């Protein structure tokens, strides 16, 4: 992901809209703990997953992705061979 080329306004708009719809479980608000055991772990995990899903969805729509090869325009088959030869020399 290339955040430096992202449409951050779009990312913020999408996350703002979608996070408003993320449900907060009553178990998170009114937790019931006995000793070290609490009954809200599944609710916390679900809430966390929902937030991550929103952020991932927004990023997929607003942040360009480039293949690894486009990040190395200087790389050539000759350089690849030199790299492989160097790695082979260090193994022996």
PDB file with one MODEL, atoms N, CA, C and O in Angstrom:
MODEL        1
ATOM      1  N   UNK A   1       0.841  -1.173   0.000  1.00  0.00           N
ATOM      2  CA  UNK A   1       0.000   0.000   0.000  1.00  0.00           C
ATOM      3  C   UNK A   1       0.887   1.237   0.000  1.00  0.00           C
ATOM      4  O   UNK A   1       1.893   1.302   0.707  1.00  0.00           O
ATOM      5  N   UNK A   2       0.501   2.197  -0.791  1.00  0.00           N
ATOM      6  CA  UNK A   2       1.279   3.432  -0.934  1.00  0.00           C
ATOM      7  C   UNK A   2       0.513   4.592  -0.309  1.00  0.00           C
ATOM      8  O   UNK A   2      -0.195   5.328  -0.996  1.00  0.00           O
ATOM      9  N   UNK A   3       0.666   4.742   1.010  1.00  0.00           N
ATOM     10  CA  UNK A   3      -0.087   5.762   1.733  1.00  0.00           C
ATOM     11  C   UNK A   3       0.275   7.162   1.271  1.00  0.00           C
ATOM     12  O   UNK A   3      -0.554   8.066   1.370  1.00  0.00           O
ATOM     13  N   UNK A   4       1.482   7.373   0.772  1.00  0.00           N
ATOM     14  CA  UNK A   4       1.868   8.704   0.315  1.00  0.00           C
ATOM     15  C   UNK A   4       1.090   9.128  -0.923  1.00  0.00           C
ATOM     16  O   UNK A   4       1.070  10.311  -1.264  1.00  0.00           O
ATOM     17  N   UNK A   5       0.451   8.183  -1.598  1.00  0.00           N
ATOM     18  CA  UNK A   5      -0.380   8.488  -2.763  1.00  0.00           C
ATOM     19  C   UNK A   5      -1.863   8.303  -2.462  1.00  0.00           C
ATOM     20  O   UNK A   5      -2.689   8.345  -3.374  1.00  0.00           O
ATOM     21  N   UNK A   6      -2.205   8.102  -1.214  1.00  0.00           N
ATOM     22  CA  UNK A   6      -3.588   7.814  -0.828  1.00  0.00           C
ATOM     23  C   UNK A   6      -4.460   9.064  -0.914  1.00  0.00           C
ATOM     24  O   UNK A   6      -3.988  10.193  -0.785  1.00  0.00           O
ATOM     25  N   UNK A   7      -5.730   8.820  -1.134  1.00  0.00           N
ATOM     26  CA  UNK A   7      -6.734   9.878  -1.032  1.00  0.00           C
ATOM     27  C   UNK A   7      -7.198   9.884   0.418  1.00  0.00           C
ATOM     28  O   UNK A   7      -8.181   9.230   0.766  1.00  0.00           O
ATOM     29  N   UNK A   8      -6.488  10.623   1.257  1.00  0.00           N
ATOM     30  CA  UNK A   8      -6.772  10.591   2.694  1.00  0.00           C
ATOM     31  C   UNK A   8      -8.139  11.170   3.031  1.00  0.00           C
ATOM     32  O   UNK A   8      -8.764  10.761   4.009  1.00  0.00           O
ATOM     33  N   UNK A   9      -8.600  12.111   2.232  1.00  0.00           N
ATOM     34  CA  UNK A   9      -9.952  12.649   2.467  1.00  0.00           C
ATOM     35  C   UNK A   9     -10.996  11.557   2.271  1.00  0.00           C
ATOM     36  O   UNK A   9     -11.930  11.436   3.065  1.00  0.00           O
ATOM     37  N   UNK A  10     -10.840  10.768   1.223  1.00  0.00           N
ATOM     38  CA  UNK A  10     -11.755   9.654   0.981  1.00  0.00           C
ATOM     39  C   UNK A  10     -11.654   8.625   2.096  1.00  0.00           C
ATOM     40  O   UNK A  10     -12.674   8.122   2.567  1.00  0.00           O
ATOM     41  N   UNK A  11     -10.436   8.306   2.524  1.00  0.00           N
ATOM     42  CA  UNK A  11     -10.234   7.351   3.609  1.00  0.00           C
ATOM     43  C   UNK A  11     -10.956   7.825   4.877  1.00  0.00           C
ATOM     44  O   UNK A  11     -11.659   7.046   5.520  1.00  0.00           O
ATOM     45  N   UNK A  12     -10.780   9.094   5.230  1.00  0.00           N
ATOM     46  CA  UNK A  12     -11.438   9.638   6.431  1.00  0.00           C
ATOM     47  C   UNK A  12     -12.952   9.629   6.288  1.00  0.00           C
ATOM     48  O   UNK A  12     -13.665   9.299   7.236  1.00  0.00           O
ATOM     49  N   UNK A  13     -13.444   9.986   5.118  1.00  0.00           N
ATOM     50  CA  UNK A  13     -14.889  10.004   4.890  1.00  0.00           C
ATOM     51  C   UNK A  13     -15.489   8.598   5.037  1.00  0.00           C
ATOM     52  O   UNK A  13     -16.503   8.417   5.712  1.00  0.00           O
ATOM     53  N   UNK A  14     -14.865   7.627   4.413  1.00  0.00           N
ATOM     54  CA  UNK A  14     -15.372   6.242   4.482  1.00  0.00           C
ATOM     55  C   UNK A  14     -15.328   5.730   5.920  1.00  0.00           C
ATOM     56  O   UNK A  14     -16.306   5.164   6.408  1.00  0.00           O
ATOM     57  N   UNK A  15     -14.205   5.924   6.593  1.00  0.00           N
ATOM     58  CA  UNK A  15     -14.107   5.410   7.961  1.00  0.00           C
ATOM     59  C   UNK A  15     -15.104   6.109   8.883  1.00  0.00           C
ATOM     60  O   UNK A  15     -15.715   5.472   9.741  1.00  0.00           O
ATOM     61  N   UNK A  16     -15.265   7.418   8.702  1.00  0.00           N
ATOM     62  CA  UNK A  16     -16.225   8.146   9.536  1.00  0.00           C
ATOM     63  C   UNK A  16     -17.641   7.588   9.347  1.00  0.00           C
ATOM     64  O   UNK A  16     -18.366   7.376  10.319  1.00  0.00           O
ATOM     65  N   UNK A  17     -18.022   7.356   8.098  1.00  0.00           N
ATOM     66  CA  UNK A  17     -19.365   6.852   7.816  1.00  0.00           C
ATOM     67  C   UNK A  17     -19.559   5.431   8.352  1.00  0.00           C
ATOM     68  O   UNK A  17     -20.572   5.134   8.986  1.00  0.00           O
ATOM     69  N   UNK A  18     -18.594   4.566   8.097  1.00  0.00           N
ATOM     70  CA  UNK A  18     -18.760   3.158   8.469  1.00  0.00           C
ATOM     71  C   UNK A  18     -18.582   2.900   9.964  1.00  0.00           C
ATOM     72  O   UNK A  18     -19.238   2.021  10.523  1.00  0.00           O
ATOM     73  N   UNK A  19     -17.701   3.658  10.609  1.00  0.00           N
ATOM     74  CA  UNK A  19     -17.508   3.446  12.049  1.00  0.00           C
ATOM     75  C   UNK A  19     -18.742   3.846  12.851  1.00  0.00           C
ATOM     76  O   UNK A  19     -18.944   3.362  13.965  1.00  0.00           O
ATOM     77  N   UNK A  20     -19.568   4.728  12.288  1.00  0.00           N
ATOM     78  CA  UNK A  20     -20.806   5.089  12.968  1.00  0.00           C
ATOM     79  C   UNK A  20     -21.760   3.905  13.075  1.00  0.00           C
ATOM     80  O   UNK A  20     -22.632   3.873  13.944  1.00  0.00           O
ATOM     81  N   UNK A  21     -21.586   2.930  12.181  1.00  0.00           N
ATOM     82  CA  UNK A  21     -22.464   1.759  12.160  1.00  0.00           C
ATOM     83  C   UNK A  21     -21.904   0.561  12.918  1.00  0.00           C
ATOM     84  O   UNK A  21     -22.549  -0.486  12.986  1.00  0.00           O
ATOM     85  N   UNK A  22     -20.709   0.704  13.489  1.00  0.00           N
ATOM     86  CA  UNK A  22     -20.127  -0.401  14.251  1.00  0.00           C
ATOM     87  C   UNK A  22     -20.842  -0.487  15.590  1.00  0.00           C
ATOM     88  O   UNK A  22     -20.869   0.468  16.366  1.00  0.00           O
ATOM     89  N   UNK A  23     -21.412  -1.640  15.838  1.00  0.00           N
ATOM     90  CA  UNK A  23     -22.208  -1.863  17.048  1.00  0.00           C
ATOM     91  C   UNK A  23     -21.306  -2.082  18.265  1.00  0.00           C
ATOM     92  O   UNK A  23     -20.356  -2.864  18.226  1.00  0.00           O
ATOM     93  N   UNK A  24     -21.630  -1.371  19.337  1.00  0.00           N
ATOM     94  CA  UNK A  24     -20.932  -1.561  20.607  1.00  0.00           C
ATOM     95  C   UNK A  24     -21.815  -2.455  21.468  1.00  0.00           C
ATOM     96  O   UNK A  24     -22.928  -2.079  21.836  1.00  0.00           O
ATOM     97  N   UNK A  25     -21.313  -3.626  21.780  1.00  0.00           N
ATOM     98  CA  UNK A  25     -22.073  -4.588  22.566  1.00  0.00           C
ATOM     99  C   UNK A  25     -22.324  -4.074  23.980  1.00  0.00           C
ATOM    100  O   UNK A  25     -21.485  -3.390  24.567  1.00  0.00           O
ATOM    101  N   UNK A  26     -23.480  -4.414  24.507  1.00  0.00           N
ATOM    102  CA  UNK A  26     -23.806  -4.059  25.891  1.00  0.00           C
ATOM    103  C   UNK A  26     -22.807  -4.676  26.869  1.00  0.00           C
ATOM    104  O   UNK A  26     -22.573  -4.133  27.949  1.00  0.00           O
ATOM    105  N   UNK A  27     -22.218  -5.815  26.487  1.00  0.00           N
ATOM    106  CA  UNK A  27     -21.237  -6.464  27.368  1.00  0.00           C
ATOM    107  C   UNK A  27     -19.989  -5.605  27.545  1.00  0.00           C
ATOM    108  O   UNK A  27     -19.308  -5.705  28.565  1.00  0.00           O
ATOM    109  N   UNK A  28     -19.684  -4.755  26.551  1.00  0.00           N
ATOM    110  CA  UNK A  28     -18.543  -3.852  26.693  1.00  0.00           C
ATOM    111  C   UNK A  28     -18.865  -2.711  27.642  1.00  0.00           C
ATOM    112  O   UNK A  28     -17.984  -2.203  28.335  1.00  0.00           O
ATOM    113  N   UNK A  29     -20.117  -2.315  27.671  1.00  0.00           N
ATOM    114  CA  UNK A  29     -20.539  -1.200  28.508  1.00  0.00           C
ATOM    115  C   UNK A  29     -20.808  -1.664  29.930  1.00  0.00           C
ATOM    116  O   UNK A  29     -20.447  -0.989  30.893  1.00  0.00           O
ATOM    117  N   UNK A  30     -21.444  -2.821  30.053  1.00  0.00           N
ATOM    118  CA  UNK A  30     -21.826  -3.334  31.371  1.00  0.00           C
ATOM    119  C   UNK A  30     -21.143  -4.674  31.595  1.00  0.00           C
ATOM    120  O   UNK A  30     -21.791  -5.720  31.562  1.00  0.00           O
ATOM    121  N   UNK A  31     -19.837  -4.640  31.823  1.00  0.00           N
ATOM    122  CA  UNK A  31     -19.073  -5.874  31.975  1.00  0.00           C
ATOM    123  C   UNK A  31     -19.367  -6.537  33.308  1.00  0.00           C
ATOM    124  O   UNK A  31     -19.722  -5.887  34.291  1.00  0.00           O
ATOM    125  N   UNK A  32     -19.206  -7.852  33.308  1.00  0.00           N
ATOM    126  CA  UNK A  32     -19.429  -8.637  34.512  1.00  0.00           C
ATOM    127  C   UNK A  32     -18.182  -9.491  34.731  1.00  0.00           C
ATOM    128  O   UNK A  32     -17.951 -10.469  34.021  1.00  0.00           O
ATOM    129  N   UNK A  33     -17.396  -9.108  35.713  1.00  0.00           N
ATOM    130  CA  UNK A  33     -16.161  -9.835  35.996  1.00  0.00           C
ATOM    131  C   UNK A  33     -16.245 -10.462  37.381  1.00  0.00           C
ATOM    132  O   UNK A  33     -16.731  -9.855  38.335  1.00  0.00           O
ATOM    133  N   UNK A  34     -15.761 -11.683  37.460  1.00  0.00           N
ATOM    134  CA  UNK A  34     -15.629 -12.359  38.743  1.00  0.00           C
ATOM    135  C   UNK A  34     -14.168 -12.784  38.866  1.00  0.00           C
ATOM    136  O   UNK A  34     -13.705 -13.675  38.155  1.00  0.00           O
ATOM    137  N   UNK A  35     -13.472 -12.148  39.756  1.00  0.00           N
ATOM    138  CA  UNK A  35     -12.043 -12.434  39.882  1.00  0.00           C
ATOM    139  C   UNK A  35     -11.315 -11.966  38.633  1.00  0.00           C
ATOM    140  O   UNK A  35     -11.405 -10.800  38.248  1.00  0.00           O
ATOM    141  N   UNK A  36     -10.589 -12.892  38.001  1.00  0.00           N
ATOM    142  CA  UNK A  36      -9.863 -12.561  36.781  1.00  0.00           C
ATOM    143  C   UNK A  36     -10.645 -12.937  35.525  1.00  0.00           C
ATOM    144  O   UNK A  36     -10.161 -12.720  34.414  1.00  0.00           O
ATOM    145  N   UNK A  37     -11.832 -13.491  35.677  1.00  0.00           N
ATOM    146  CA  UNK A  37     -12.643 -13.921  34.538  1.00  0.00           C
ATOM    147  C   UNK A  37     -13.676 -12.857  34.175  1.00  0.00           C
ATOM    148  O   UNK A  37     -14.450 -12.423  35.028  1.00  0.00           O
ATOM    149  N   UNK A  38     -13.689 -12.445  32.937  1.00  0.00           N
ATOM    150  CA  UNK A  38     -14.674 -11.475  32.454  1.00  0.00           C
ATOM    151  C   UNK A  38     -15.419 -12.087  31.271  1.00  0.00           C
ATOM    152  O   UNK A  38     -14.848 -12.852  30.495  1.00  0.00           O
ATOM    153  N   UNK A  39     -16.695 -11.743  31.143  1.00  0.00           N
ATOM    154  CA  UNK A  39     -17.506 -12.350  30.093  1.00  0.00           C
ATOM    155  C   UNK A  39     -17.543 -11.529  28.805  1.00  0.00           C
ATOM    156  O   UNK A  39     -18.340 -11.828  27.915  1.00  0.00           O
ATOM    157  N   UNK A  40     -16.714 -10.518  28.686  1.00  0.00           N
ATOM    158  CA  UNK A  40     -16.792  -9.656  27.516  1.00  0.00           C
ATOM    159  C   UNK A  40     -15.675  -9.861  26.493  1.00  0.00           C
ATOM    160  O   UNK A  40     -15.569  -9.075  25.551  1.00  0.00           O
ATOM    161  N   UNK A  41     -14.846 -10.883  26.645  1.00  0.00           N
ATOM    162  CA  UNK A  41     -13.725 -11.091  25.727  1.00  0.00           C
ATOM    163  C   UNK A  41     -14.193 -11.275  24.290  1.00  0.00           C
ATOM    164  O   UNK A  41     -13.604 -10.697  23.376  1.00  0.00           O
ATOM    165  N   UNK A  42     -15.237 -12.065  24.069  1.00  0.00           N
ATOM    166  CA  UNK A  42     -15.741 -12.264  22.710  1.00  0.00           C
ATOM    167  C   UNK A  42     -16.279 -10.965  22.129  1.00  0.00           C
ATOM    168  O   UNK A  42     -16.116 -10.699  20.938  1.00  0.00           O
ATOM    169  N   UNK A  43     -16.919 -10.157  22.966  1.00  0.00           N
ATOM    170  CA  UNK A  43     -17.441  -8.872  22.499  1.00  0.00           C
ATOM    171  C   UNK A  43     -16.315  -7.914  22.118  1.00  0.00           C
ATOM    172  O   UNK A  43     -16.426  -7.193  21.126  1.00  0.00           O
ATOM    173  N   UNK A  44     -15.249  -7.901  22.884  1.00  0.00           N
ATOM    174  CA  UNK A  44     -14.096  -7.062  22.571  1.00  0.00           C
ATOM    175  C   UNK A  44     -13.485  -7.510  21.251  1.00  0.00           C
ATOM    176  O   UNK A  44     -13.163  -6.682  20.398  1.00  0.00           O
ATOM    177  N   UNK A  45     -13.327  -8.812  21.082  1.00  0.00           N
ATOM    178  CA  UNK A  45     -12.756  -9.332  19.840  1.00  0.00           C
ATOM    179  C   UNK A  45     -13.626  -8.990  18.640  1.00  0.00           C
ATOM    180  O   UNK A  45     -13.100  -8.611  17.593  1.00  0.00           O
ATOM    181  N   UNK A  46     -14.932  -9.112  18.765  1.00  0.00           N
ATOM    182  CA  UNK A  46     -15.845  -8.792  17.665  1.00  0.00           C
ATOM    183  C   UNK A  46     -15.786  -7.303  17.342  1.00  0.00           C
ATOM    184  O   UNK A  46     -15.766  -6.923  16.171  1.00  0.00           O
ATOM    185  N   UNK A  47     -15.760  -6.470  18.361  1.00  0.00           N
ATOM    186  CA  UNK A  47     -15.678  -5.022  18.175  1.00  0.00           C
ATOM    187  C   UNK A  47     -14.374  -4.663  17.456  1.00  0.00           C
ATOM    188  O   UNK A  47     -14.374  -3.860  16.522  1.00  0.00           O
ATOM    189  N   UNK A  48     -13.288  -5.251  17.890  1.00  0.00           N
ATOM    190  CA  UNK A  48     -11.977  -5.040  17.272  1.00  0.00           C
ATOM    191  C   UNK A  48     -12.003  -5.461  15.799  1.00  0.00           C
ATOM    192  O   UNK A  48     -11.536  -4.718  14.935  1.00  0.00           O
ATOM    193  N   UNK A  49     -12.540  -6.636  15.514  1.00  0.00           N
ATOM    194  CA  UNK A  49     -12.621  -7.134  14.135  1.00  0.00           C
ATOM    195  C   UNK A  49     -13.441  -6.202  13.258  1.00  0.00           C
ATOM    196  O   UNK A  49     -13.079  -5.953  12.108  1.00  0.00           O
ATOM    197  N   UNK A  50     -14.537  -5.686  13.788  1.00  0.00           N
ATOM    198  CA  UNK A  50     -15.369  -4.760  13.020  1.00  0.00           C
ATOM    199  C   UNK A  50     -14.604  -3.491  12.668  1.00  0.00           C
ATOM    200  O   UNK A  50     -14.707  -2.991  11.548  1.00  0.00           O
ATOM    201  N   UNK A  51     -13.844  -2.975  13.614  1.00  0.00           N
ATOM    202  CA  UNK A  51     -13.051  -1.770  13.353  1.00  0.00           C
ATOM    203  C   UNK A  51     -11.981  -2.049  12.308  1.00  0.00           C
ATOM    204  O   UNK A  51     -11.783  -1.250  11.392  1.00  0.00           O
ATOM    205  N   UNK A  52     -11.296  -3.171  12.439  1.00  0.00           N
ATOM    206  CA  UNK A  52     -10.261  -3.538  11.470  1.00  0.00           C
ATOM    207  C   UNK A  52     -10.861  -3.717  10.079  1.00  0.00           C
ATOM    208  O   UNK A  52     -10.265  -3.291   9.089  1.00  0.00           O
ATOM    209  N   UNK A  53     -12.028  -4.339   9.995  1.00  0.00           N
ATOM    210  CA  UNK A  53     -12.688  -4.514   8.701  1.00  0.00           C
ATOM    211  C   UNK A  53     -13.026  -3.179   8.057  1.00  0.00           C
ATOM    212  O   UNK A  53     -12.859  -3.020   6.848  1.00  0.00           O
ATOM    213  N   UNK A  54     -13.497  -2.221   8.839  1.00  0.00           N
ATOM    214  CA  UNK A  54     -13.815  -0.891   8.313  1.00  0.00           C
ATOM    215  C   UNK A  54     -12.548  -0.223   7.788  1.00  0.00           C
ATOM    216  O   UNK A  54     -12.546   0.319   6.683  1.00  0.00           O
ATOM    217  N   UNK A  55     -11.474  -0.258   8.570  1.00  0.00           N
ATOM    218  CA  UNK A  55     -10.226   0.380   8.154  1.00  0.00           C
ATOM    219  C   UNK A  55      -9.639  -0.276   6.910  1.00  0.00           C
ATOM    220  O   UNK A  55      -9.128   0.411   6.025  1.00  0.00           O
ATOM    221  N   UNK A  56      -9.711  -1.594   6.841  1.00  0.00           N
ATOM    222  CA  UNK A  56      -9.205  -2.314   5.669  1.00  0.00           C
ATOM    223  C   UNK A  56     -10.017  -1.979   4.431  1.00  0.00           C
ATOM    224  O   UNK A  56      -9.458  -1.745   3.359  1.00  0.00           O
ATOM    225  N   UNK A  57     -11.344  -1.954   4.577  1.00  0.00           N
ATOM    226  CA  UNK A  57     -12.224  -1.623   3.456  1.00  0.00           C
ATOM    227  C   UNK A  57     -11.935  -0.205   2.949  1.00  0.00           C
ATOM    228  O   UNK A  57     -11.816   0.016   1.744  1.00  0.00           O
ATOM    229  N   UNK A  58     -11.823   0.746   3.871  1.00  0.00           N
ATOM    230  CA  UNK A  58     -11.543   2.128   3.487  1.00  0.00           C
ATOM    231  C   UNK A  58     -10.183   2.245   2.800  1.00  0.00           C
ATOM    232  O   UNK A  58     -10.044   2.971   1.816  1.00  0.00           O
ATOM    233  N   UNK A  59      -9.195   1.542   3.308  1.00  0.00           N
ATOM    234  CA  UNK A  59      -7.867   1.572   2.696  1.00  0.00           C
ATOM    235  C   UNK A  59      -7.889   0.961   1.300  1.00  0.00           C
ATOM    236  O   UNK A  59      -7.237   1.474   0.391  1.00  0.00           O
ATOM    237  N   UNK A  60      -8.626  -0.120   1.123  1.00  0.00           N
ATOM    238  CA  UNK A  60      -8.703  -0.752  -0.195  1.00  0.00           C
ATOM    239  C   UNK A  60      -9.320   0.174  -1.234  1.00  0.00           C
ATOM    240  O   UNK A  60      -8.997   0.079  -2.418  1.00  0.00           O
ATOM    241  N   UNK A  61     -10.205   1.067  -0.802  1.00  0.00           N
ATOM    242  CA  UNK A  61     -10.848   1.995  -1.728  1.00  0.00           C
ATOM    243  C   UNK A  61     -10.052   3.277  -1.951  1.00  0.00           C
ATOM    244  O   UNK A  61     -10.241   3.949  -2.965  1.00  0.00           O
ATOM    245  N   UNK A  62      -9.174   3.622  -1.032  1.00  0.00           N
ATOM    246  CA  UNK A  62      -8.535   4.934  -1.117  1.00  0.00           C
ATOM    247  C   UNK A  62      -7.013   4.926  -1.208  1.00  0.00           C
ATOM    248  O   UNK A  62      -6.405   5.966  -1.459  1.00  0.00           O
ATOM    249  N   UNK A  63      -6.400   3.784  -1.008  1.00  0.00           N
ATOM    250  CA  UNK A  63      -4.940   3.723  -1.024  1.00  0.00           C
ATOM    251  C   UNK A  63      -4.487   2.837  -2.189  1.00  0.00           C
ATOM    252  O   UNK A  63      -4.827   1.655  -2.239  1.00  0.00           O
ATOM    253  N   UNK A  64      -3.725   3.407  -3.121  1.00  0.00           N
ATOM    254  CA  UNK A  64      -3.267   2.590  -4.245  1.00  0.00           C
ATOM    255  C   UNK A  64      -2.274   1.517  -3.805  1.00  0.00           C
ATOM    256  O   UNK A  64      -1.505   1.687  -2.859  1.00  0.00           O
ATOM    257  N   UNK A  65      -2.327   0.435  -4.516  1.00  0.00           N
ATOM    258  CA  UNK A  65      -1.382  -0.660  -4.283  1.00  0.00           C
ATOM    259  C   UNK A  65      -0.549  -0.824  -5.543  1.00  0.00           C
ATOM    260  O   UNK A  65      -1.070  -0.780  -6.658  1.00  0.00           O
ATOM    261  N   UNK A  66       0.724  -1.011  -5.355  1.00  0.00           N
ATOM    262  CA  UNK A  66       1.625  -1.228  -6.480  1.00  0.00           C
ATOM    263  C   UNK A  66       2.294  -2.577  -6.315  1.00  0.00           C
ATOM    264  O   UNK A  66       2.595  -3.005  -5.201  1.00  0.00           O
ATOM    265  N   UNK A  67       2.519  -3.229  -7.416  1.00  0.00           N
ATOM    266  CA  UNK A  67       3.210  -4.510  -7.324  1.00  0.00           C
ATOM    267  C   UNK A  67       4.670  -4.265  -6.947  1.00  0.00           C
ATOM    268  O   UNK A  67       5.200  -3.171  -7.142  1.00  0.00           O
ATOM    269  N   UNK A  68       5.294  -5.276  -6.417  1.00  0.00           N
ATOM    270  CA  UNK A  68       6.681  -5.151  -5.943  1.00  0.00           C
ATOM    271  C   UNK A  68       7.627  -4.748  -7.073  1.00  0.00           C
ATOM    272  O   UNK A  68       8.596  -4.026  -6.841  1.00  0.00           O
ATOM    273  N   UNK A  69       7.356  -5.204  -8.278  1.00  0.00           N
ATOM    274  CA  UNK A  69       8.248  -4.901  -9.395  1.00  0.00           C
ATOM    275  C   UNK A  69       8.238  -3.422  -9.752  1.00  0.00           C
ATOM    276  O   UNK A  69       9.242  -2.906 -10.244  1.00  0.00           O
ATOM    277  N   UNK A  70       7.141  -2.735  -9.520  1.00  0.00           N
ATOM    278  CA  UNK A  70       7.090  -1.315  -9.861  1.00  0.00           C
ATOM    279  C   UNK A  70       7.904  -0.474  -8.890  1.00  0.00           C
ATOM    280  O   UNK A  70       8.215   0.679  -9.187  1.00  0.00           O
ATOM    281  N   UNK A  71       8.247  -1.019  -7.755  1.00  0.00           N
ATOM    282  CA  UNK A  71       9.051  -0.282  -6.780  1.00  0.00           C
ATOM    283  C   UNK A  71      10.539  -0.367  -7.083  1.00  0.00           C
ATOM    284  O   UNK A  71      11.334   0.353  -6.479  1.00  0.00           O
ATOM    285  N   UNK A  72      10.918  -1.221  -7.993  1.00  0.00           N
ATOM    286  CA  UNK A  72      12.324  -1.393  -8.329  1.00  0.00           C
ATOM    287  C   UNK A  72      12.533  -1.217  -9.837  1.00  0.00           C
ATOM    288  O   UNK A  72      12.883  -2.184 -10.514  1.00  0.00           O
ATOM    289  N   UNK A  73      12.333  -0.027 -10.375  1.00  0.00           N
ATOM    290  CA  UNK A  73      12.483   0.135 -11.820  1.00  0.00           C
ATOM    291  C   UNK A  73      13.920  -0.067 -12.285  1.00  0.00           C
ATOM    292  O   UNK A  73      14.155  -0.341 -13.462  1.00  0.00           O
ATOM    293  N   UNK A  74      14.876   0.064 -11.382  1.00  0.00           N
ATOM    294  CA  UNK A  74      16.286  -0.091 -11.718  1.00  0.00           C
ATOM    295  C   UNK A  74      16.716  -1.558 -11.775  1.00  0.00           C
ATOM    296  O   UNK A  74      17.808  -1.853 -12.261  1.00  0.00           O
ATOM    297  N   UNK A  75      15.889  -2.479 -11.291  1.00  0.00           N
ATOM    298  CA  UNK A  75      16.273  -3.879 -11.181  1.00  0.00           C
ATOM    299  C   UNK A  75      16.210  -4.539 -12.547  1.00  0.00           C
ATOM    300  O   UNK A  75      15.281  -4.300 -13.318  1.00  0.00           O
ATOM    301  N   UNK A  76      17.179  -5.351 -12.839  1.00  0.00           N
ATOM    302  CA  UNK A  76      17.228  -6.031 -14.141  1.00  0.00           C
ATOM    303  C   UNK A  76      17.595  -7.491 -13.928  1.00  0.00           C
ATOM    304  O   UNK A  76      17.943  -7.909 -12.824  1.00  0.00           O
ATOM    305  N   UNK A  77      17.511  -8.247 -14.998  1.00  0.00           N
ATOM    306  CA  UNK A  77      17.883  -9.666 -14.897  1.00  0.00           C
ATOM    307  C   UNK A  77      19.370  -9.807 -14.581  1.00  0.00           C
ATOM    308  O   UNK A  77      19.771 -10.748 -13.896  1.00  0.00           O
ATOM    309  N   UNK A  78      20.185  -8.884 -15.071  1.00  0.00           N
ATOM    310  CA  UNK A  78      21.622  -8.922 -14.773  1.00  0.00           C
ATOM    311  C   UNK A  78      21.856  -8.685 -13.275  1.00  0.00           C
ATOM    312  O   UNK A  78      22.664  -9.381 -12.659  1.00  0.00           O
ATOM    313  N   UNK A  79      21.167  -7.725 -12.697  1.00  0.00           N
ATOM    314  CA  UNK A  79      21.293  -7.491 -11.257  1.00  0.00           C
ATOM    315  C   UNK A  79      20.763  -8.675 -10.455  1.00  0.00           C
ATOM    316  O   UNK A  79      21.324  -9.023  -9.416  1.00  0.00           O
ATOM    317  N   UNK A  80      19.703  -9.284 -10.925  1.00  0.00           N
ATOM    318  CA  UNK A  80      19.173 -10.464 -10.256  1.00  0.00           C
ATOM    319  C   UNK A  80      20.201 -11.586 -10.244  1.00  0.00           C
ATOM    320  O   UNK A  80      20.373 -12.264  -9.231  1.00  0.00           O
ATOM    321  N   UNK A  81      20.877 -11.782 -11.356  1.00  0.00           N
ATOM    322  CA  UNK A  81      21.900 -12.820 -11.434  1.00  0.00           C
ATOM    323  C   UNK A  81      23.060 -12.513 -10.492  1.00  0.00           C
ATOM    324  O   UNK A  81      23.570 -13.413  -9.825  1.00  0.00           O
ATOM    325  N   UNK A  82      23.477 -11.256 -10.431  1.00  0.00           N
ATOM    326  CA  UNK A  82      24.553 -10.873  -9.510  1.00  0.00           C
ATOM    327  C   UNK A  82      24.135 -11.122  -8.061  1.00  0.00           C
ATOM    328  O   UNK A  82      24.943 -11.582  -7.254  1.00  0.00           O
ATOM    329  N   UNK A  83      22.898 -10.824  -7.733  1.00  0.00           N
ATOM    330  CA  UNK A  83      22.399 -11.068  -6.379  1.00  0.00           C
ATOM    331  C   UNK A  83      22.436 -12.551  -6.062  1.00  0.00           C
ATOM    332  O   UNK A  83      22.906 -12.950  -4.996  1.00  0.00           O
ATOM    333  N   UNK A  84      21.944 -13.367  -6.980  1.00  0.00           N
ATOM    334  CA  UNK A  84      21.949 -14.824  -6.770  1.00  0.00           C
ATOM    335  C   UNK A  84      23.361 -15.355  -6.641  1.00  0.00           C
ATOM    336  O   UNK A  84      23.626 -16.213  -5.799  1.00  0.00           O
ATOM    337  N   UNK A  85      24.278 -14.855  -7.471  1.00  0.00           N
ATOM    338  CA  UNK A  85      25.683 -15.301  -7.380  1.00  0.00           C
ATOM    339  C   UNK A  85      26.294 -14.918  -6.033  1.00  0.00           C
ATOM    340  O   UNK A  85      27.034 -15.701  -5.437  1.00  0.00           O
ATOM    341  N   UNK A  86      25.986 -13.721  -5.562  1.00  0.00           N
ATOM    342  CA  UNK A  86      26.490 -13.271  -4.271  1.00  0.00           C
ATOM    343  C   UNK A  86      25.955 -14.129  -3.137  1.00  0.00           C
ATOM    344  O   UNK A  86      26.698 -14.509  -2.232  1.00  0.00           O
ATOM    345  N   UNK A  87      24.660 -14.433  -3.190  1.00  0.00           N
ATOM    346  CA  UNK A  87      24.067 -15.268  -2.162  1.00  0.00           C
ATOM    347  C   UNK A  87      24.659 -16.672  -2.190  1.00  0.00           C
ATOM    348  O   UNK A  87      24.896 -17.267  -1.138  1.00  0.00           O
ATOM    349  N   UNK A  88      24.895 -17.196  -3.363  1.00  0.00           N
ATOM    350  CA  UNK A  88      25.469 -18.540  -3.496  1.00  0.00           C
ATOM    351  C   UNK A  88      26.903 -18.558  -2.949  1.00  0.00           C
ATOM    352  O   UNK A  88      27.311 -19.530  -2.313  1.00  0.00           O
ATOM    353  N   UNK A  89      27.660 -17.496  -3.194  1.00  0.00           N
ATOM    354  CA  UNK A  89      29.045 -17.426  -2.734  1.00  0.00           C
ATOM    355  C   UNK A  89      29.107 -17.422  -1.197  1.00  0.00           C
ATOM    356  O   UNK A  89      30.031 -17.989  -0.613  1.00  0.00           O
ATOM    357  N   UNK A  90      28.136 -16.790  -0.552  1.00  0.00           N
ATOM    358  CA  UNK A  90      28.120 -16.735   0.909  1.00  0.00           C
ATOM    359  C   UNK A  90      27.684 -18.052   1.518  1.00  0.00           C
ATOM    360  O   UNK A  90      28.004 -18.326   2.675  1.00  0.00           O
ATOM    361  N   UNK A  91      26.974 -18.864   0.783  1.00  0.00           N
ATOM    362  CA  UNK A  91      26.514 -20.158   1.303  1.00  0.00           C
ATOM    363  C   UNK A  91      27.642 -21.185   1.321  1.00  0.00           C
ATOM    364  O   UNK A  91      27.628 -22.098   2.146  1.00  0.00           O
ATOM    365  N   UNK A  92      28.603 -21.053   0.437  1.00  0.00           N
ATOM    366  CA  UNK A  92      29.676 -22.042   0.346  1.00  0.00           C
ATOM    367  C   UNK A  92      30.859 -21.683   1.189  1.00  0.00           C
ATOM    368  O   UNK A  92      31.844 -22.421   1.217  1.00  0.00           O
TER     369      UNK A  92
ENDMDL
END
